[in-house]
Amino acid sequence: MRVAVIGAGAVGGTIAALLERAGHEVEVTARGDHLEAIRSGGIRLGGAWGEHVAPVTANPTLTKAPELAIVTTKALDAAAALRENADWIRGVPVVIVQNGIRSISTARAILRHTDLVGGLAMFAASLVEPGRVAVTTSGATYLGNDDGGLGVDYVVSVLGAVMPVKSSDNFAGAQWTKLIVNQINALPAITGTSAQATIANSALREVLTRSMQEAVAVAIASGIRFEKVQGLSNGLLRLFRRLPAAIAQLLPLVMRWRMGRVPNPGSTLQSIQRGHKTEIDFLNGAIVDAGTAVGVPTPINAALVRLVHEVERTGVFLDAAEIVAEVDGRRNTTEPPAA
């Protein structure tokens, strides 16, 4: 089968390599040094799902129509990538594997009359260097949409043959549960350390716990029923929201244990390390926006968004004391002069 993977970064590169290993004809899109590395040496896969070198076709944009397209760009790049490749993928099943809660709606505005399937990657992967990806934590990819399952079974049959997948008839709930999981991304991006290291720090763990409780409150007020993802169920998250922070911190500790010992930098820190714009506005920022819509205050998430943007702007990571001061409104910062 001809499969296109648009955005062959950590997640997309992993999926592309697994599909090629299974015998599919794969074309990927990539940029810069990563594109040249793939062209010269293929995608080098390592980590939890084995070693493989995948000699895929790589170009800045697609050059032919696939039978299945998988979009794995960062959320902030999705609209542009879809428009650039729309002539090739319009009318074939398209899977949008992205964080946040806007993936399907963004694609639907561009690809009308196209079967769209949402995807949530629960495995952790890193772009180690151009052309080389590593799976640091294995996990299933959740697939679903809001069209009553249209196209989902087909995608499950293809991807399920090469990697763990699960279908969901409550994909919006799954997106929100993943958004809770993605709360671990902000603090590593602000501190420059791994998710495990930030959770191990008691002060940062309290900040994470409070931000997660905010996010759950917003989802509940928005009428969301959480889908069970990575052991996080609707009942557990609703209970978590009501617990005192001292007890609720057990949840981040369990998440840290499940990550294993391989340091997980999170996708947001990886973007900063590569000098790329992060998708924080689609993660914690999405919670702030949704909270505004339903009248639920989100000061912790708003503070984390500000701090990630500060690190993006200055390149200077912050310590736990500075983060806590910002969250509590006690930190003095000097904003740069307006341009």
C-alpha atoms as a printed R data frame, in Angstrom:
    type eleno elety resid chain resno       x      y      z
1   ATOM     1    CA   MET     A     1   0.000  0.000  0.000
2   ATOM     2    CA   ARG     A     2   1.148  3.544 -0.727
3   ATOM     3    CA   VAL     A     3   1.196  5.511  2.515
4   ATOM     4    CA   ALA     A     4   2.155  9.148  3.008
5   ATOM     5    CA   VAL     A     5   3.415 10.456  6.346
6   ATOM     6    CA   ILE     A     6   3.298 14.246  6.434
7   ATOM     7    CA   GLY     A     7   5.728 15.467  9.090
8   ATOM     8    CA   ALA     A     8   8.302 12.750  9.737
9   ATOM     9    CA   GLY     A     9   9.525 13.977 13.116
10  ATOM    10    CA   ALA     A    10   9.723 11.769 16.200
11  ATOM    11    CA   VAL     A    11   6.186 10.369 15.998
12  ATOM    12    CA   GLY     A    12   5.824 10.502 12.225
13  ATOM    13    CA   GLY     A    13   9.265  9.041 11.647
14  ATOM    14    CA   THR     A    14   8.470  6.156 13.961
15  ATOM    15    CA   ILE     A    15   5.174  5.391 12.219
16  ATOM    16    CA   ALA     A    16   6.780  5.677  8.784
17  ATOM    17    CA   ALA     A    17   9.607  3.302  9.710
18  ATOM    18    CA   LEU     A    18   7.178  0.730 11.133
19  ATOM    19    CA   LEU     A    19   5.017  0.877  7.992
20  ATOM    20    CA   GLU     A    20   8.032  0.495  5.705
21  ATOM    21    CA   ARG     A    21   9.298 -2.416  7.798
22  ATOM    22    CA   ALA     A    22   5.944 -4.133  7.173
23  ATOM    23    CA   GLY     A    23   6.366 -3.783  3.415
24  ATOM    24    CA   HIS     A    24   4.373 -0.640  2.614
25  ATOM    25    CA   GLU     A    25   5.568  1.925  0.085
26  ATOM    26    CA   VAL     A    26   6.107  5.054  2.185
27  ATOM    27    CA   GLU     A    27   6.681  8.669  1.233
28  ATOM    28    CA   VAL     A    28   7.383 11.189  3.994
29  ATOM    29    CA   THR     A    29   7.696 14.948  4.147
30  ATOM    30    CA   ALA     A    30  10.520 16.576  6.070
31  ATOM    31    CA   ARG     A    31  12.716 19.687  6.028
32  ATOM    32    CA   GLY     A    32  16.345 20.747  6.263
33  ATOM    33    CA   ASP     A    33  19.009 18.437  7.664
34  ATOM    34    CA   HIS     A    34  16.386 15.873  8.635
35  ATOM    35    CA   LEU     A    35  15.213 15.617  5.024
36  ATOM    36    CA   GLU     A    36  18.754 15.213  3.721
37  ATOM    37    CA   ALA     A    37  19.564 12.568  6.352
38  ATOM    38    CA   ILE     A    38  16.485 10.532  5.413
39  ATOM    39    CA   ARG     A    39  17.294 10.805  1.724
40  ATOM    40    CA   SER     A    40  20.857  9.625  2.236
41  ATOM    41    CA   GLY     A    41  20.387  6.995  4.937
42  ATOM    42    CA   GLY     A    42  16.694  6.360  5.492
43  ATOM    43    CA   ILE     A    43  14.873  6.681  8.804
44  ATOM    44    CA   ARG     A    44  16.872  4.922 11.502
45  ATOM    45    CA   LEU     A    45  14.477  3.544 14.117
46  ATOM    46    CA   GLY     A    46  15.607  2.433 17.558
47  ATOM    47    CA   GLY     A    47  14.300  1.890 21.053
48  ATOM    48    CA   ALA     A    48  11.354 -0.057 22.387
49  ATOM    49    CA   TRP     A    49  10.095 -1.369 19.027
50  ATOM    50    CA   GLY     A    50  13.405 -2.616 17.722
51  ATOM    51    CA   GLU     A    51  16.081 -1.467 15.327
52  ATOM    52    CA   HIS     A    52  15.351 -0.830 11.653
53  ATOM    53    CA   VAL     A    53  16.553  1.338  8.804
54  ATOM    54    CA   ALA     A    54  13.638  2.363  6.585
55  ATOM    55    CA   PRO     A    55  14.604  3.501  3.041
56  ATOM    56    CA   VAL     A    56  11.540  5.685  2.514
57  ATOM    57    CA   THR     A    57  11.018  8.335 -0.158
58  ATOM    58    CA   ALA     A    58  11.414 11.823  1.331
59  ATOM    59    CA   ASN     A    59  10.482 15.228 -0.062
60  ATOM    60    CA   PRO     A    60   9.489 18.686  1.253
61  ATOM    61    CA   THR     A    61   5.933 17.994  0.039
62  ATOM    62    CA   LEU     A    62   4.277 14.912 -1.415
63  ATOM    63    CA   THR     A    63   4.948 14.002 -5.046
64  ATOM    64    CA   LYS     A    64   2.172 11.450 -5.640
65  ATOM    65    CA   ALA     A    65  -1.193 10.402 -4.277
66  ATOM    66    CA   PRO     A    66  -1.183  7.820 -1.473
67  ATOM    67    CA   GLU     A    67  -3.880  5.330 -0.546
68  ATOM    68    CA   LEU     A    68  -3.653  6.474  3.074
69  ATOM    69    CA   ALA     A    69  -2.225  9.714  4.490
70  ATOM    70    CA   ILE     A    70  -1.045 10.252  8.053
71  ATOM    71    CA   VAL     A    71  -0.438 13.795  9.282
72  ATOM    72    CA   THR     A    72   1.972 13.979 12.212
73  ATOM    73    CA   THR     A    73   3.135 17.584 12.198
74  ATOM    74    CA   LYS     A    74   2.990 19.729 15.307
75  ATOM    75    CA   ALA     A    75  -0.473 21.164 15.823
76  ATOM    76    CA   LEU     A    76   0.665 24.689 14.945
77  ATOM    77    CA   ASP     A    77   2.001 23.464 11.569
78  ATOM    78    CA   ALA     A    78  -0.997 21.302 10.642
79  ATOM    79    CA   ALA     A    79  -3.033 23.788  8.619
80  ATOM    80    CA   ALA     A    80  -0.084 24.823  6.428
81  ATOM    81    CA   ALA     A    81   0.977 21.193  5.869
82  ATOM    82    CA   LEU     A    82  -2.555 20.175  4.926
83  ATOM    83    CA   ARG     A    83  -2.864 23.020  2.433
84  ATOM    84    CA   GLU     A    84   0.540 22.267  0.877
85  ATOM    85    CA   ASN     A    85  -0.403 18.634  0.265
86  ATOM    86    CA   ALA     A    86  -4.173 18.939 -0.205
87  ATOM    87    CA   ASP     A    87  -4.161 18.141 -3.938
88  ATOM    88    CA   TRP     A    88  -2.532 14.758 -3.247
89  ATOM    89    CA   ILE     A    89  -4.512 13.670 -0.184
90  ATOM    90    CA   ARG     A    90  -7.989 15.059 -0.811
91  ATOM    91    CA   GLY     A    91 -10.426 12.165 -1.133
92  ATOM    92    CA   VAL     A    92  -8.258  9.475  0.500
93  ATOM    93    CA   PRO     A    93  -8.511  8.525  4.201
94  ATOM    94    CA   VAL     A    94  -6.455 10.962  6.283
95  ATOM    95    CA   VAL     A    95  -5.319 10.310  9.857
96  ATOM    96    CA   ILE     A    96  -4.438 13.360 11.967
97  ATOM    97    CA   VAL     A    97  -2.099 12.257 14.781
98  ATOM    98    CA   GLN     A    98  -1.698 15.329 16.966
99  ATOM    99    CA   ASN     A    99  -1.893 16.669 20.473
100 ATOM   100    CA   GLY     A   100  -4.626 19.054 21.537
101 ATOM   101    CA   ILE     A   101  -8.341 19.099 20.823
102 ATOM   102    CA   ARG     A   102  -8.546 20.849 17.433
103 ATOM   103    CA   SER     A   103  -6.980 18.335 15.052
104 ATOM   104    CA   ILE     A   104 -10.087 17.103 13.246
105 ATOM   105    CA   SER     A   105 -11.791 20.510 13.057
106 ATOM   106    CA   THR     A   106  -8.641 22.063 11.579
107 ATOM   107    CA   ALA     A   107  -8.384 19.358  8.928
108 ATOM   108    CA   ARG     A   108 -12.102 19.435  8.100
109 ATOM   109    CA   ALA     A   109 -11.918 23.120  7.217
110 ATOM   110    CA   ILE     A   110  -9.324 22.289  4.546
111 ATOM   111    CA   LEU     A   111 -10.166 18.764  3.378
112 ATOM   112    CA   ARG     A   112 -13.874 18.717  2.673
113 ATOM   113    CA   HIS     A   113 -15.459 15.431  1.511
114 ATOM   114    CA   THR     A   114 -12.504 13.486  2.947
115 ATOM   115    CA   ASP     A   115 -12.677 10.714  5.550
116 ATOM   116    CA   LEU     A   116 -10.855 12.067  8.600
117 ATOM   117    CA   VAL     A   117  -9.660  9.979 11.530
118 ATOM   118    CA   GLY     A   118  -8.094 11.445 14.636
119 ATOM   119    CA   GLY     A   119  -5.075  9.837 16.250
120 ATOM   120    CA   LEU     A   120  -3.455 10.200 19.655
121 ATOM   121    CA   ALA     A   121   0.046  8.735 20.025
122 ATOM   122    CA   MET     A   122   0.521  7.414 23.539
123 ATOM   123    CA   PHE     A   123   4.044  6.173 22.831
124 ATOM   124    CA   ALA     A   124   6.967  8.499 23.523
125 ATOM   125    CA   ALA     A   125   9.549  9.028 20.807
126 ATOM   126    CA   SER     A   126  12.501 11.366 20.378
127 ATOM   127    CA   LEU     A   127  14.198 12.762 17.295
128 ATOM   128    CA   VAL     A   128  17.701 11.873 18.439
129 ATOM   129    CA   GLU     A   129  19.423 13.474 15.457
130 ATOM   130    CA   PRO     A   130  18.530 14.111 11.808
131 ATOM   131    CA   GLY     A   131  17.261 10.850 10.333
132 ATOM   132    CA   ARG     A   132  17.236  8.963 13.632
133 ATOM   133    CA   VAL     A   133  14.247  8.397 15.928
134 ATOM   134    CA   ALA     A   134  13.984  6.390 19.139
135 ATOM   135    CA   VAL     A   135  10.914  5.064 20.945
136 ATOM   136    CA   THR     A   136  11.527  5.739 24.631
137 ATOM   137    CA   THR     A   137   8.190  4.484 25.980
138 ATOM   138    CA   SER     A   138   5.873  2.079 24.162
139 ATOM   139    CA   GLY     A   139   2.133  2.628 24.087
140 ATOM   140    CA   ALA     A   140  -0.948  2.398 21.896
141 ATOM   141    CA   THR     A   141  -2.169  4.980 19.414
142 ATOM   142    CA   TYR     A   142  -5.854  5.840 19.898
143 ATOM   143    CA   LEU     A   143  -7.944  6.266 16.755
144 ATOM   144    CA   GLY     A   144 -11.426  7.735 16.373
145 ATOM   145    CA   ASN     A   145 -13.490 10.654 15.123
146 ATOM   146    CA   ASP     A   146 -16.818 12.353 15.629
147 ATOM   147    CA   ASP     A   147 -18.476 10.832 12.543
148 ATOM   148    CA   GLY     A   148 -19.714  7.625 14.110
149 ATOM   149    CA   GLY     A   149 -16.632  5.598 13.220
150 ATOM   150    CA   LEU     A   150 -16.411  6.464  9.494
151 ATOM   151    CA   GLY     A   151 -12.980  5.330  8.243
152 ATOM   152    CA   VAL     A   152 -11.735  4.247 11.670
153 ATOM   153    CA   ASP     A   153 -11.954  0.492 11.038
154 ATOM   154    CA   TYR     A   154  -9.915  0.827  7.836
155 ATOM   155    CA   VAL     A   155  -7.150  2.768  9.579
156 ATOM   156    CA   VAL     A   156  -7.134  0.337 12.510
157 ATOM   157    CA   SER     A   157  -6.630 -2.553 10.078
158 ATOM   158    CA   VAL     A   158  -3.605 -0.882  8.504
159 ATOM   159    CA   LEU     A   159  -1.846  0.634 11.513
160 ATOM   160    CA   GLY     A   160  -2.857 -2.184 13.868
161 ATOM   161    CA   ALA     A   161  -0.741 -4.570 11.818
162 ATOM   162    CA   VAL     A   162   2.458 -2.642 12.590
163 ATOM   163    CA   MET     A   163   1.930 -1.052 16.021
164 ATOM   164    CA   PRO     A   164  -0.432 -1.138 19.027
165 ATOM   165    CA   VAL     A   165  -3.675  0.754 18.310
166 ATOM   166    CA   LYS     A   166  -7.051  1.172 20.008
167 ATOM   167    CA   SER     A   167 -10.248  2.563 18.506
168 ATOM   168    CA   SER     A   168 -12.502  4.878 20.504
169 ATOM   169    CA   ASP     A   169 -16.119  5.916 20.018
170 ATOM   170    CA   ASN     A   170 -15.503  8.806 22.443
171 ATOM   171    CA   PHE     A   171 -12.604 10.471 20.673
172 ATOM   172    CA   ALA     A   172 -13.272 13.921 22.146
173 ATOM   173    CA   GLY     A   173 -13.013 12.332 25.583
174 ATOM   174    CA   ALA     A   174  -9.782 10.623 24.570
175 ATOM   175    CA   GLN     A   175  -8.375 13.939 23.335
176 ATOM   176    CA   TRP     A   176  -9.111 15.538 26.698
177 ATOM   177    CA   THR     A   177  -7.561 12.659 28.625
178 ATOM   178    CA   LYS     A   178  -4.443 12.959 26.449
179 ATOM   179    CA   LEU     A   179  -4.482 16.714 27.105
180 ATOM   180    CA   ILE     A   180  -4.300 15.907 30.831
181 ATOM   181    CA   VAL     A   181  -1.361 13.568 30.158
182 ATOM   182    CA   ASN     A   182   0.291 16.293 28.069
183 ATOM   183    CA   GLN     A   183   0.380 18.536 31.140
184 ATOM   184    CA   ILE     A   184   3.776 16.935 31.798
185 ATOM   185    CA   ASN     A   185   5.238 18.788 28.776
186 ATOM   186    CA   ALA     A   186   5.315 22.365 30.046
187 ATOM   187    CA   LEU     A   187   7.637 22.045 33.035
188 ATOM   188    CA   PRO     A   188  10.434 20.189 31.207
189 ATOM   189    CA   ALA     A   189  10.314 22.910 28.554
190 ATOM   190    CA   ILE     A   190  10.643 25.606 31.217
191 ATOM   191    CA   THR     A   191  13.388 23.885 33.242
192 ATOM   192    CA   GLY     A   192  15.317 22.121 30.486
193 ATOM   193    CA   THR     A   193  15.075 18.804 32.338
194 ATOM   194    CA   SER     A   194  13.174 15.561 31.800
195 ATOM   195    CA   ALA     A   195   9.566 14.922 32.755
196 ATOM   196    CA   GLN     A   196  10.758 12.429 35.343
197 ATOM   197    CA   ALA     A   197  13.059 15.025 36.923
198 ATOM   198    CA   THR     A   198  10.365 17.686 37.159
199 ATOM   199    CA   ILE     A   199   7.908 15.276 38.780
200 ATOM   200    CA   ALA     A   200  10.586 14.207 41.262
201 ATOM   201    CA   ASN     A   201  10.905 17.825 42.439
202 ATOM   202    CA   SER     A   202   8.259 18.338 45.138
203 ATOM   203    CA   ALA     A   203   7.629 22.018 44.321
204 ATOM   204    CA   LEU     A   204   7.266 21.378 40.605
205 ATOM   205    CA   ARG     A   205   5.138 18.307 41.239
206 ATOM   206    CA   GLU     A   206   2.680 20.488 43.166
207 ATOM   207    CA   VAL     A   207   2.536 22.950 40.259
208 ATOM   208    CA   LEU     A   208   1.887 20.075 37.850
209 ATOM   209    CA   THR     A   209  -0.818 18.660 40.093
210 ATOM   210    CA   ARG     A   210  -2.600 21.995 40.349
211 ATOM   211    CA   SER     A   211  -2.420 22.558 36.577
212 ATOM   212    CA   MET     A   212  -3.862 19.091 35.960
213 ATOM   213    CA   GLN     A   213  -6.700 19.755 38.404
214 ATOM   214    CA   GLU     A   214  -7.481 22.994 36.559
215 ATOM   215    CA   ALA     A   215  -7.590 21.141 33.266
216 ATOM   216    CA   VAL     A   216  -9.937 18.466 34.617
217 ATOM   217    CA   ALA     A   217 -12.247 21.183 35.992
218 ATOM   218    CA   VAL     A   218 -12.410 22.828 32.555
219 ATOM   219    CA   ALA     A   219 -13.216 19.540 30.849
220 ATOM   220    CA   ILE     A   220 -15.992 18.737 33.318
221 ATOM   221    CA   ALA     A   221 -17.510 22.196 32.858
222 ATOM   222    CA   SER     A   222 -17.319 21.645 29.083
223 ATOM   223    CA   GLY     A   223 -19.431 18.485 29.348
224 ATOM   224    CA   ILE     A   224 -16.584 16.081 28.553
225 ATOM   225    CA   ARG     A   225 -16.690 12.417 29.562
226 ATOM   226    CA   PHE     A   226 -13.068 11.328 29.769
227 ATOM   227    CA   GLU     A   227 -12.094  8.252 27.775
228 ATOM   228    CA   LYS     A   228  -9.887  5.721 29.559
229 ATOM   229    CA   VAL     A   229  -6.355  6.302 28.319
230 ATOM   230    CA   GLN     A   230  -3.173  5.036 29.993
231 ATOM   231    CA   GLY     A   231  -5.109  4.073 33.100
232 ATOM   232    CA   LEU     A   232  -6.738  7.494 33.454
233 ATOM   233    CA   SER     A   233 -10.503  7.003 33.501
234 ATOM   234    CA   ASN     A   234 -13.457  9.351 33.797
235 ATOM   235    CA   GLY     A   235 -14.084  8.334 37.400
236 ATOM   236    CA   LEU     A   236 -10.436  8.571 38.421
237 ATOM   237    CA   LEU     A   237  -9.951 12.037 36.927
238 ATOM   238    CA   ARG     A   238 -13.146 13.366 38.507
239 ATOM   239    CA   LEU     A   239 -11.966 12.039 41.879
240 ATOM   240    CA   PHE     A   240  -8.498 13.513 41.267
241 ATOM   241    CA   ARG     A   241 -10.079 16.942 40.756
242 ATOM   242    CA   ARG     A   242 -11.625 16.860 44.253
243 ATOM   243    CA   LEU     A   243  -8.589 15.624 46.175
244 ATOM   244    CA   PRO     A   244  -6.293 17.900 48.213
245 ATOM   245    CA   ALA     A   245  -3.118 18.625 46.266
246 ATOM   246    CA   ALA     A   246  -0.997 16.692 48.772
247 ATOM   247    CA   ILE     A   247  -2.890 13.496 47.944
248 ATOM   248    CA   ALA     A   248  -3.549 14.259 44.281
249 ATOM   249    CA   GLN     A   249   0.236 14.378 43.707
250 ATOM   250    CA   LEU     A   250   0.188 10.593 43.751
251 ATOM   251    CA   LEU     A   251  -1.122 10.661 40.178
252 ATOM   252    CA   PRO     A   252   1.913 12.468 38.686
253 ATOM   253    CA   LEU     A   253   4.144 10.088 40.658
254 ATOM   254    CA   VAL     A   254   2.408  7.106 39.073
255 ATOM   255    CA   MET     A   255   2.817  8.742 35.655
256 ATOM   256    CA   ARG     A   256   6.523  9.182 36.351
257 ATOM   257    CA   TRP     A   257   6.854  5.513 37.289
258 ATOM   258    CA   ARG     A   258   5.116  4.467 34.072
259 ATOM   259    CA   MET     A   259   7.553  6.508 31.969
260 ATOM   260    CA   GLY     A   260  10.409  4.264 33.023
261 ATOM   261    CA   ARG     A   261  14.010  5.250 33.530
262 ATOM   262    CA   VAL     A   262  14.852  6.587 30.080
263 ATOM   263    CA   PRO     A   263  14.670 10.394 30.438
264 ATOM   264    CA   ASN     A   264  11.612 11.705 28.604
265 ATOM   265    CA   PRO     A   265  12.139 15.351 27.576
266 ATOM   266    CA   GLY     A   266   8.625 15.746 26.224
267 ATOM   267    CA   SER     A   267   7.808 17.148 22.796
268 ATOM   268    CA   THR     A   268   7.742 20.784 23.954
269 ATOM   269    CA   LEU     A   269  11.311 20.736 25.264
270 ATOM   270    CA   GLN     A   270  12.440 18.922 22.116
271 ATOM   271    CA   SER     A   271  11.035 21.773 20.043
272 ATOM   272    CA   ILE     A   272  12.907 24.353 22.154
273 ATOM   273    CA   GLN     A   273  16.141 22.379 21.888
274 ATOM   274    CA   ARG     A   274  15.826 22.384 18.096
275 ATOM   275    CA   GLY     A   275  15.026 26.096 18.016
276 ATOM   276    CA   HIS     A   276  11.472 25.488 16.823
277 ATOM   277    CA   LYS     A   277   8.294 27.137 18.008
278 ATOM   278    CA   THR     A   278   6.451 24.957 20.513
279 ATOM   279    CA   GLU     A   279   2.811 23.877 20.454
280 ATOM   280    CA   ILE     A   280   2.181 25.078 24.020
281 ATOM   281    CA   ASP     A   281  -0.757 27.210 22.796
282 ATOM   282    CA   PHE     A   282  -2.431 23.969 21.675
283 ATOM   283    CA   LEU     A   283  -1.735 22.211 24.999
284 ATOM   284    CA   ASN     A   284  -1.947 24.362 28.139
285 ATOM   285    CA   GLY     A   285  -3.149 27.216 25.952
286 ATOM   286    CA   ALA     A   286  -6.108 25.136 24.780
287 ATOM   287    CA   ILE     A   287  -7.100 24.663 28.416
288 ATOM   288    CA   VAL     A   288  -6.928 28.406 29.016
289 ATOM   289    CA   ASP     A   289  -9.118 29.055 25.958
290 ATOM   290    CA   ALA     A   290 -11.629 26.374 26.903
291 ATOM   291    CA   GLY     A   291 -11.700 27.655 30.495
292 ATOM   292    CA   THR     A   292 -12.502 31.160 29.266
293 ATOM   293    CA   ALA     A   293 -15.372 29.761 27.181
294 ATOM   294    CA   VAL     A   294 -17.014 28.039 30.168
295 ATOM   295    CA   GLY     A   295 -16.054 30.547 32.869
296 ATOM   296    CA   VAL     A   296 -13.495 28.393 34.704
297 ATOM   297    CA   PRO     A   297 -10.337 30.261 35.863
298 ATOM   298    CA   THR     A   298  -7.040 28.722 34.723
299 ATOM   299    CA   PRO     A   299  -4.263 30.821 36.301
300 ATOM   300    CA   ILE     A   300  -1.770 27.931 36.614
301 ATOM   301    CA   ASN     A   301  -2.064 26.925 32.974
302 ATOM   302    CA   ALA     A   302  -1.879 30.570 31.898
303 ATOM   303    CA   ALA     A   303   1.327 31.006 33.912
304 ATOM   304    CA   LEU     A   304   2.878 27.902 32.339
305 ATOM   305    CA   VAL     A   305   2.046 29.175 28.853
306 ATOM   306    CA   ARG     A   306   3.717 32.515 29.657
307 ATOM   307    CA   LEU     A   307   6.827 30.793 30.986
308 ATOM   308    CA   VAL     A   308   7.221 28.489 27.977
309 ATOM   309    CA   HIS     A   309   6.972 31.509 25.688
310 ATOM   310    CA   GLU     A   310   9.558 33.294 27.852
311 ATOM   311    CA   VAL     A   311  11.996 30.398 27.433
312 ATOM   312    CA   GLU     A   312  11.278 30.352 23.688
313 ATOM   313    CA   ARG     A   313  12.105 34.084 23.550
314 ATOM   314    CA   THR     A   314  15.169 34.176 25.821
315 ATOM   315    CA   GLY     A   315  16.616 30.670 25.606
316 ATOM   316    CA   VAL     A   316  17.093 30.758 29.397
317 ATOM   317    CA   PHE     A   317  15.649 27.939 31.484
318 ATOM   318    CA   LEU     A   318  14.175 28.655 34.920
319 ATOM   319    CA   ASP     A   319  14.527 26.941 38.275
320 ATOM   320    CA   ALA     A   320  11.776 25.664 40.548
321 ATOM   321    CA   ALA     A   321  11.734 28.776 42.745
322 ATOM   322    CA   GLU     A   322  11.205 31.086 39.758
323 ATOM   323    CA   ILE     A   323   8.412 28.889 38.437
324 ATOM   324    CA   VAL     A   324   6.610 28.737 41.779
325 ATOM   325    CA   ALA     A   325   6.922 32.516 42.144
326 ATOM   326    CA   GLU     A   326   5.380 33.037 38.699
327 ATOM   327    CA   VAL     A   327   2.548 30.631 39.417
328 ATOM   328    CA   ASP     A   328   1.840 32.382 42.717
329 ATOM   329    CA   GLY     A   329   2.096 35.847 41.146
330 ATOM   330    CA   ARG     A   330   5.221 36.864 43.077
331 ATOM   331    CA   ARG     A   331   7.797 36.942 40.292
332 ATOM   332    CA   ASN     A   332   9.032 40.242 38.860
333 ATOM   333    CA   THR     A   333   9.988 40.173 35.214
334 ATOM   334    CA   THR     A   334  11.010 42.896 32.849
335 ATOM   335    CA   GLU     A   335   9.204 42.638 29.543
336 ATOM   336    CA   PRO     A   336  11.170 43.559 26.403
337 ATOM   337    CA   PRO     A   337  10.255 46.897 24.840
338 ATOM   338    CA   ALA     A   338   7.547 46.792 22.188
339 ATOM   339    CA   ALA     A   339   8.840 46.530 18.673
